[in-house]
Amino acid sequence: MLKQNTLVALGICCIGFMLWFGLSQLTSLFSTGELFGRSHGTDGPSQFNMITYESDPLNFLAALGTAAVLTVFGLYLFVKLLLRIGLWWGR
């Protein structure tokens, strides 16, 4: 029972993180037009900062795809969890 409760708590934390990160990225995109992503410098190492499609199109699309996939997958797992809880309570 303890192992199952631990796995459920860990799953809820992972789902929460995926939804938080994905939705925060998409909210940032719709409010400012920028995403938090990795930018490559020509003279030094890469760094994480706000990027736009005009400044770095490849990394912008990668960050947008990652945010979309995390949001959709997090919502899918959240719905599955709610359905499983509903089945458990219905017993």
Salt bridges, closest charged atoms under 4 A:
none
